[in-house]
């Protein structure tokens, strides 16, 4: 028969369960995040479709430990506020054919085999919808 020892109205106060003393909080924290994307596509419509499919709106679930397995943090995305903010679009580049010079004739030509990216809008050949500017 095991004898229960109660000392000064306590039981096992000198060797308590290791979880005693830990506290738990429910924390809801709001983040304001602005995400900037660089999207390469043939048209703005295709870029928008790609953005809709792949944008970073879902926050990963958190399920991790602190210094011990008793120190834990779990969390999940609870409020999707995407779509409430306006989305701004700005074309920042276009892949265009490179202008080269023939080394034999010294004549300029447009090289479609070796293109370059241009961030200068006066170089661009396409509108946002993919149609030709010129």
Buried (B, 14 or more C-beta within 10 A) or exposed (E): EEEEEEEEEEEEEEEEEEEEEEEEEEEEEEEEEEEEEEBEEEBBEBBBEBBEEEEEEEBEEEEEEEEEEEEEEEBEEEEEEEEEEEEEEEEEBBEBBBEEEEEEEEEEEEBEEEEEEBEEEEEBEBEEEEEEEE
